[in-house]
Amino acid sequence: MTSQEVLAQGGVEKLGLPGSFLKFTDAEGNKVILDKDLPEHTAAIEFILSVLTEGEYACIQSLNEIDAVGHRVVHGAEKFSSSVEITPEVIGKMVECIDLAPLHNPPNLKGIRAMSALIPGIRQVGVFDTAFHQTMPDYAYMYGLPYRLYKKYGIRRYGFHGTSHRYVSKRACELLGVKYEDQKIITAHIGNGGSLAAIKDGKSIDTSMGLTPVEGLLMGTRCGDVDAGALSFIMDRENIDGKGLSDLINKQSGVYALSGISSDMREIEAAVAEGDKRAIMTLNVYNYRIKKYIGAYAAALGGLDILVFTGGVGENQWATRAAVCKDMEFMGIQFDFEKNNGMRGEEMVISTPDSKVTVIVVPTDEEFMIASDTLEILSK
């Protein structure tokens, strides 16, 4: 951690399915794929640990060199406003949050329990996607639903991608040499899943995702903002239940559904280049939602100093950055279209020197934030 050197980075894909494999990048930057039948989390983590410590790709000599493990945990509800060391009490609170993230928190818990089984006594830290947004004021996170539902079930906006929003906003200020606690920042984490955050004086005051990651921007297969009345109308006309509706708005909507082509923005851009009308419409919807939220959050912040693009699309799709920042001079954005053109995956300012708002691309590094939080918490 002192040198911030990455010894290995990667993960298991297709867990529990035929053809599962470990994909990683070693210290020399070589990409490696190791096929292995991995039916569940403990087996997958055990395989990862064996690759780290034994054979051709080993980068540490034994498990004794691992002092601690950090975990990304998707939902911490109102129970966690920062990263914490994992204890039985913390695990109990994470279990209480399962109803709010039934697809994410159970696998997160499996990872924690698997690591405890494989390295008994190892210290572990939970880093919550929702924690960064716990500074939102109540007028930003409350829905106009019966208050009893908030008290009974915790129905409110929580937001996600908090670890990414925290990292890129701080990193942008480091690169620009400005004080984090004095800036008005909008961070745009956009990709297959996407969200924006409004950050004032180092604290999140609003974010586009809500109780779940469905709300907000148009995403790969998620619908984003939609009239709740339309959902009840669809349930009646299509004769679907709550589970069917959840599947519709999470897995059968968004860029994939509008375009009829793909949830991958690279394929959408290729179709746009060929003149596909639905692809053009989809890309316009996608970009417009981002632009609209930037305007709203500039109003919420009372101005804007820095606009940060990150995530798979934010870092690499230069055409989307250009479309979002076009005609934004009224907000103080003077965009450098030439510098932006073709730029992918680099830390770079893409506004002009005379721009009142600095527009910058910062590739996200959630793993670094998890490792840093783990080190900081366990060093105290």
N, C-alpha and C positions, 0 to 999 in steps of 0.2 A: 504493500500500500504506500510505502514511502516514495517509491519511484512511479507509482501508478502504472506499472507495467502489466499488460494483459498476457498471462501465461497461456490461457486457452479460453475459448468462448464458443458456446453452442448450445444444442439441446436435442432432446429426443422428439421425433415427429412420428405421427401415425401410431401413437401409444394405444395398445390394446387391439390394434387392427393388423391384418396381414401386411407384411412388407414394412414393418416398423424399422427405424434406423436412427443412429446417432449422427448428427451433422455438426461439425465444429471447425473452427479455425485455430491452427496452432500458433505458437509464438513467432514463427517465421512468416505467418500470413497464408500458409497453405490451407486450402479447404479440403476436408476429409469427410467421407461418408462411410460409416461402419454399419452394415446390416446386422440386425439381431432381433430375434423374436422376443418382444418385451410386452407381456400381457398386462402389467399394471405398474403403479408408480414405484413401489419398493424395488422391483427388479430393474426398472429403468435407472433409478438413482444409483443402485449397486453397480450397474454396468458403467455409468459415468465415472464413478469413483475408481473402478478398476482400470479404466483407460487413463485416468489422471495419474495413477500410481504405478502401473505395470506396463511393460512392453514398449513398443516403438514410439508411442506418442506421450509417454509419461512425462510430466513436467514437475512433479514433486515426488519425493522418495517414499513417503508413507502417509497414511491418514493422520498421523500425529502432527504433521505440518499444518493441518487445518485447525485453526484456533476458533473459528466461528462460522456460522452460515446465515446469510441474509435471505429472506423470502419476500417476494412480492405477494401481497394479499389484496384482492380486488376491493372488497367492501368492509369498511370498519364502522359504518353508520355514524352515530353520534358518540360512539364509545371510545374512538381513538382519534385524537387530534394531532398525533405525531407518531413516529416510529417507536416501537417499544421492544424490550427483551421479552421473549416468549416464555411464559410460565403457565402452569395449569389454569390459573385464573384467566389469563389472556386467551388461552385456547377455549375456555368456556364462553367468553364473550364473542369470540369468532364464531362459535357454533350458533349463538343467538342471532348472528347476522346472516345465516344461511338463507333464510326466507327472502332476503333482499338480493341475494346473488346465488341462486341455486345451482347455476352452471359453473361458477367460478370458485366460491369459497370451499366447497368440499374437496376439489383437487388440491387447493392450497393447503388445506389441513392434512391431506394425504402426504404431501411433500414434507411437511414438518414432522409428522409421525414416522415416516420412512427414514428420515435422517437421524432421528432419535434412536431408531432401532439399529441402524447400521453403524453409527458412531455414538455409543452410549455416553451420556453426560455432555455432549457437545452443546455449547451455548448458541442460541439462535435468536434472530431479531426479525420482527414482522414490520414491513414497510407498506403502508396502506395507500392504495390509489386515491381514496377519498379524503385522507387526512389533511392534505394541503388546502382543501376547500372548506375546512371547518371554520375558517375565519369569515366566511360569508355572513352578512347581516341577515336577520330574519326576513326582511322585506324582499331579499333576493332569493331566498330558498323556499319560502312558503308557497304552496299552491292554493288556489281559490276553492278548496274542497272543505267539507266539514272538519272543523278543528279537532273533533273527537277522533278522526282517522289518523291525524298526525300523532295525537297522544297515544292511541291504541296500537298503531302499526308502524309509526315513524315515516308516514308518507310525506316526503318533502324532496327538494332537490339536494343531491349529495355531490354530483360531479365525479369524474374519473380522470385518468391520465395525470393525476396530481404529481406523481414523481417526475414525469416528463416536463410538465409545466414549471415545476420548481427548478429543475436542472437548467432548462434552456433560458429561463428568465434571469437566473443568477449568472449563467455563463455569458449571456449577452452583455450584461453590465460589466463583467470582468474584461471582456474583449474591448468594450468601448471606454473603459476607465472611468465609469460613473458609479455613484453610490446607489446600491440596490434599493435602499430604504427611502430614496428621494424620487423614484421614477414612477411614471404611469406607463404600464406595459400591457400590451395585448399579445398573448402567445397563441399561435395557431398550430395545433398538433393535428395535422390532416393526413389521412391515409385511408385504408380500408375501413377503419374506425376513425372518427375524428371529433375533436372538440376544441373550442376556444376558451380562454380564460382571461379575465380582466384582473390585473394585479396592480394594486396601489400601495406604494410605500412598503413593498415586500410581502404583501398579504393578498390572497385571492379574495376578491369581493363579488365575483360572479363567474359562472361557467355555463357552457351550453348543454352539457349532459345533465340528466336529472336524477330521479329515483333509480333509474336504470340507464345503461348506455344507449338507449334508443333515441332519447330526445336530442334535439339540436340540428346539427348539420345533416345533409344527405350523405349516407355512407355506402360502403360496398353492397351490403344486403340489408341494412337497417334503414327505415323510412325517414328518421329524423322527425322534425316538427310536423304534426298533423292534427287536424281538428278532431277532438275526442268524439264529437258527434258523428263524424264519418266512420269511426271504428264501431260504434254501436249499430249504425246503419249496415255496415258490412257484415257484422255478426248475424243480424236478422236476415239479410238477403241471401247470404252464402250459407246460412245455417251452420255456423261454426261456434265452438265453445271457447273458453278462455285460453286453453292450451293451443287451439288452432289459431286464435288471433295472435298469440305470442309468437308462434312459428311464422305467421305471415309478416309481422312487422320487424322481426329479427333476422329471418333467413330468406324471405321471399320478396323483399322490397328493395329500396335504394337504387343505386346505380345499375345493379344487375337487372332489376325489374323494369326500370324506365327504358333502358337501352335495348333490352332483349339480347344483349351480346355477352357481357361479362361484368364481374364486380371489380375487375382489374382496370385501373385508370389508364394504364399503358395501352391496353387493347381498345379502350374508348377513344383515346387520342388517335390511334391508328385508323379507326373507323371514321373519325371526324375528318382526317386528312383525305379519306376517300369520298367524302361528301355524304355520309350516312345521316339522314335527317334526324332520326331518333337519337343517335349518338351526339349530334350537335345540340339537340334540346337537352339531353341529360347533362352534358358538360356545362351548359349554360345554367341549369338549375344548381348544379354542384358549386360552381364558382359564385353564383349570386347569393346563395345562402351564407357563404363565408364573408363576402363583402358586406352583407346586411348586418351580420353579427359584429363585424369590426366597427361599423357605424354606431350600432347600439352601445357597444362597450366603450367607445370613445366618449359618448354622452354620459355613461355611468361613471367613468373615471374623471370627467370634467376636463378632458383634453387627452393628449397622447404624446408620449416621448419616444417610445420604441415599439415597433411591430416585429415580432419574431415568427419566422416560418420554420416548422420542424415536422417530423414524421415522414413516412414514405413518399407522400405526394409533396409535402411542404419542402422537403430537402431536394427532391429530384425532378419534379414536374415544373419546369420553368414557365411553361405556358400558362399554368393555373396561377402562379404568382403574378405574372404580368396581367392577366385578366382581372384578378382581384384588385390590383393596385392602379389599374387604369382609371383616369378621371377622378382621382382622389386628391387632387391638388388643393381643393377647398379645405381639406383636413390638414394641410401642411405636408403632404407626402409628395415629394419630387422623386419619381422612380427612375432608376437608371436601367432602361430597357436593354441597352447594349450590353452592359455588364451582366445582367440577369440571363440574357439569351444563351441557352445551352449549358448553364452552370448547374452542376449536380453534386450534392453530397459534400459541400465544403462550407466551412465557416467563412462567411463573406457578407459585407455590407453591400446592399444592392439598391440603395438610394443615393442620390447625388449629394455632394458635399454641402450644398446650400439648403438641403431639405430640413424642415423643422422637425419632422418625424424621421428617426433613423429606422430603416427597414433592413433587417438582417436575417440571414439563414444560419441556424445553429443546429447541426445534427444532434439528435437527442442521445443520451447515454443513461438510461434508467439503471442499468447494471452498476455503473459507477456510483450513482446516488445510493443504491441499496448497500453496496460495499462500504461507502463512506459513513452512512448512518449506522451500520453495524459496528464499524470501528469506533465511532464516536461514543455510541451508547455503552459498549462494553469496556471502553477505556476509562469510563468515569468511576 
